[in-house]
Amino acid sequence: MKVGARHYHTIWLNDDGASVDIIDQRWLPHEFRVVTLKSVDDVAVAIRDMWVRGAPLIGVTAAYGVALAMAADSRNTSLDAVWNTLHETRPTAINLRWALDTMRSFLLELPESQRAEAAYRRAAAIADEDVDLNRSIGMNGLTVIREIAARKKPGEPVNILTHCNAGWLATVDYGTATAPIYLAAEEGIPVHVYVDETRPRNQGAQLTAWELKGHGIPHTLIVDNAGGHLMQHGEVDMVIVGTDRTTASGDVCNKIGTYLKALAAKDNNVPFYVALPSPTIDWTVQDGVREIPIEERSGDEVTFVQGRGAGGEIASVRVSPEGSPAANPAFDVTPARLITGLITERGIAEASPAGLKALFPERR
Ligand SMILES: CSC[C@H]1O[C@H](OP(=O)(O)O)[C@H](O)[C@@H]1O
């Protein structure tokens, strides 16, 4: 998407046909930095330390990690080693395992001599597919925004609340939750987005606000705990979020705090939508609360906050007493009963086994 006058994806293969460039999202919104990944270890650090983040982008980055591994050593042992190395970087987003499994099963069918080139081709195809999936999600989500806009007074914006960053920075392009927003704006539908800051990593404040500002989308940054209040006062027409793993029964695992937004939405009859590409569906899991592994990240992400100082330097400052322990579960699970609809590339599904199988009959 647009960064100034230039169009970017979040990840791309360099002209050397081997190394991969990414936008290092740790420094946004203050600095736009591009870094080059040249090895599996580079990819592992980039995923684990959230240089790149967001379920679809994690999957694409891992796919290129497999290609880097094959370029160095295309034996089966190398394929298994890169699978293990990257799989353990972050446990919750299913796209990581999906991409690793997809790459490994594809490459095992090939002779070692063909694997490196084929791996780069397949990783690029997964990246391109992500863009297409997100564009389709945008078109399907746009129908919901159009329906709400039709009930508003002329010129009145559709007020949308989103949590964390499920924008183009969480994918290769377009985003999932933001795709319908970008398409609505392109169609001239007035929209306004309430952006949850999304503690502790502040993906909303640092990434979603930066994205929306870059595209001229009206938005208001709010603290995570303000969403329920705004819904009580009729300020929110719909909620749309992303997901890191959605179960076959329609439960949604997403950034910590999503569940609380869904409870507030239910209590105030605000439609609560989840946007997702089908690789984010884990068809092997039914009960999200009991079965989805929730990443526990460092307490330092809670006790320190990063920002830009008066002198322009980017720094982290402590916000709690020395020695006060912090818990940092990075995700929670929203039960299907709280979800109005799952916006996929094939259409909008009811959050239920039947709803998902209706859109994905091959999964019956
Ligand atoms: C389109 S998936 C975006 C999803 O990923 C984020 O998690 P993280 O930033 O920790 O990778 C968050 O849960 C978003 O909703």
Ligand as a Chemical Component Dictionary entry (heavy atoms), coordinates in Angstrom:
data_LIG
# 
_chem_comp.id                   LIG 
_chem_comp.type                 NON-POLYMER 
_chem_comp.pdbx_formal_charge   0 
_chem_comp.three_letter_code    LIG 
# 
loop_
_chem_comp_atom.comp_id 
_chem_comp_atom.atom_id 
_chem_comp_atom.alt_atom_id 
_chem_comp_atom.type_symbol 
_chem_comp_atom.charge 
_chem_comp_atom.model_Cartn_x 
_chem_comp_atom.model_Cartn_y 
_chem_comp_atom.model_Cartn_z 
_chem_comp_atom.pdbx_ordinal 
LIG C1 C1 C 0 -4.394 -10.322 9.753  1  
LIG S1 S1 S 0 -3.730 -11.114 11.096 2  
LIG C2 C2 C 0 -3.451 -9.778  12.166 3  
LIG C3 C3 C 0 -3.412 -10.217 13.595 4  
LIG O1 O1 O 0 -2.061 -10.459 14.013 5  
LIG C4 C4 C 0 -1.811 -9.652  15.140 6  
LIG O2 O2 O 0 -0.994 -10.272 16.070 7  
LIG P1 P1 P 0 0.576  -9.902  16.102 8  
LIG O3 O3 O 0 0.705  -8.442  15.828 9  
LIG O4 O4 O 0 0.991  -10.294 17.508 10 
LIG O5 O5 O 0 1.225  -10.772 15.043 11 
LIG C5 C5 C 0 -3.175 -9.385  15.727 12 
LIG O6 O6 O 0 -3.679 -10.480 16.432 13 
LIG C6 C6 C 0 -3.943 -9.121  14.472 14 
LIG O7 O7 O 0 -5.327 -9.165  14.572 15 
# 
loop_
_chem_comp_bond.comp_id 
_chem_comp_bond.atom_id_1 
_chem_comp_bond.atom_id_2 
_chem_comp_bond.value_order 
_chem_comp_bond.pdbx_ordinal 
LIG C1 S1 SING 1  
LIG S1 C2 SING 2  
LIG C2 C3 SING 3  
LIG C3 O1 SING 4  
LIG C3 C6 SING 5  
LIG O1 C4 SING 6  
LIG C4 O2 SING 7  
LIG C4 C5 SING 8  
LIG O2 P1 SING 9  
LIG P1 O3 DOUB 10 
LIG P1 O4 SING 11 
LIG P1 O5 SING 12 
LIG C5 O6 SING 13 
LIG C5 C6 SING 14 
LIG C6 O7 SING 15 
# 
